[in-house]
Amino acid sequence: MSATAHRYEDAVARYFEAWNAEDPAARAKAVAAAWTEEGGYTDPLADVSGHEGIAAVIAAAREQFPGFAFRLAGGVDGHHDTARFSWELVSAADGSAPVAGSDVITLDDQGRIKAVLGFLDRVPAGA
């Protein structure tokens, strides 16, 4: 695997660490490790910037889906400072994945996320 591919994989691993952090302090630390100070997150349900805004979006998703974890679905593909990947929200209880999406991230020179553009590919009715 090339150094560039490792850069994308590392950034996505930090991204999932933030999304899967249950404790608010751990989440804040993971968000700070994954995103730049002014980094942003945009999907059909949210458009925020900064660590506090991103942590709040993650907290809201974790509250809506307790007992679920975000997991990579497939590989990470990228070029230049941009990578894309798909994910699922998986239940620890039964392994179901009612929510799935695809994200595109832009990285800075240190491999931290500057921006996320998220797309929801599968969402349960009423969610």
C-alpha positions in Angstrom: 0.0 0.0 0.0 1.4 3.4 -0.9 2.0 6.2 1.6 -0.9 8.1 0.0 -3.3 5.2 0.5 -2.2 4.9 4.1 -2.9 8.6 4.6 -6.5 8.0 3.4 -6.9 4.9 5.5 -5.5 6.6 8.6 -7.9 9.6 8.2 -10.9 7.3 7.8 -9.9 5.3 10.9 -9.7 8.5 12.9 -13.1 9.6 11.5 -14.7 6.3 12.7 -13.0 6.6 16.0 -14.8 9.9 16.5 -18.1 8.6 15.3 -17.9 5.6 17.6 -16.7 7.4 20.8 -19.4 6.9 23.4 -18.0 9.1 26.1 -18.2 12.9 25.4 -14.6 13.5 26.5 -13.3 10.7 24.3 -15.4 12.0 21.5 -14.0 15.5 21.8 -10.5 14.2 21.8 -11.2 12.0 18.7 -12.9 14.9 16.8 -9.8 17.1 17.5 -7.5 14.3 16.3 -9.5 13.7 13.1 -10.6 17.3 12.0 -8.8 20.6 11.6 -9.9 23.4 14.0 -12.2 24.9 11.3 -13.1 21.6 9.7 -16.6 21.0 8.6 -19.3 18.3 8.3 -22.2 18.5 5.8 -24.8 15.9 5.1 -28.6 16.1 4.3 -29.3 16.6 8.0 -26.5 18.8 9.2 -24.1 21.5 8.2 -21.6 22.4 10.9 -18.0 23.5 11.4 -15.6 23.4 14.2 -14.9 20.7 16.7 -17.9 21.5 19.0 -20.4 21.5 16.1 -19.0 18.2 14.8 -19.1 16.6 18.2 -22.7 17.7 18.7 -23.8 16.1 15.4 -22.1 12.9 16.4 -23.6 12.9 19.9 -27.1 13.4 18.3 -26.6 10.4 16.0 -25.4 8.3 18.9 -28.4 9.3 21.0 -30.8 8.4 18.1 -29.1 5.0 17.6 -27.9 3.7 20.9 -26.1 0.4 20.7 -25.0 1.0 17.1 -21.5 1.5 15.6 -20.3 3.0 12.4 -18.3 0.6 10.2 -16.5 0.9 6.9 -18.4 -0.8 4.1 -15.8 -1.6 1.4 -12.6 0.1 0.7 -11.3 3.7 0.8 -10.5 5.3 -2.5 -8.8 8.6 -3.1 -6.6 11.0 -5.0 -4.8 14.2 -4.2 -6.3 15.4 -0.9 -9.7 13.8 -1.3 -10.9 10.3 -0.3 -14.3 8.6 -0.5 -15.7 5.6 1.4 -19.0 4.0 2.3 -20.2 3.1 5.8 -23.0 1.4 7.6 -24.5 1.9 11.1 -24.5 -1.6 12.6 -26.5 -2.8 15.6 -24.5 -4.6 18.2 -27.6 -6.6 19.2 -28.5 -8.2 15.9 -26.0 -7.0 13.3 -28.6 -5.2 11.3 -27.5 -2.0 9.4 -30.6 0.2 8.9 -28.5 3.3 8.0 -25.8 3.5 5.3 -24.1 6.2 3.5 -21.1 7.4 1.5 -18.8 10.2 2.5 -16.2 12.3 0.7 -13.4 13.9 2.8 -10.9 16.6 2.0 -7.6 16.4 4.0 -5.0 19.0 4.9 -1.3 18.5 4.6 -1.1 16.7 7.9 -3.9 14.3 6.9 -6.6 15.9 9.1 -10.1 16.4 7.7 -10.9 19.8 6.4 -14.4 18.9 5.1 -16.8 16.0 4.9 -19.6 15.8 2.4 -21.9 13.0 3.5 -24.6 11.2 1.6 -27.3 9.0 3.1 -27.8 6.0 1.0 -30.2 4.0 3.3 -32.3 5.5 6.1 -35.2 3.9 7.9 -38.6 5.5 7.6 -39.1 8.0 10.5 -35.5 8.4 11.2 
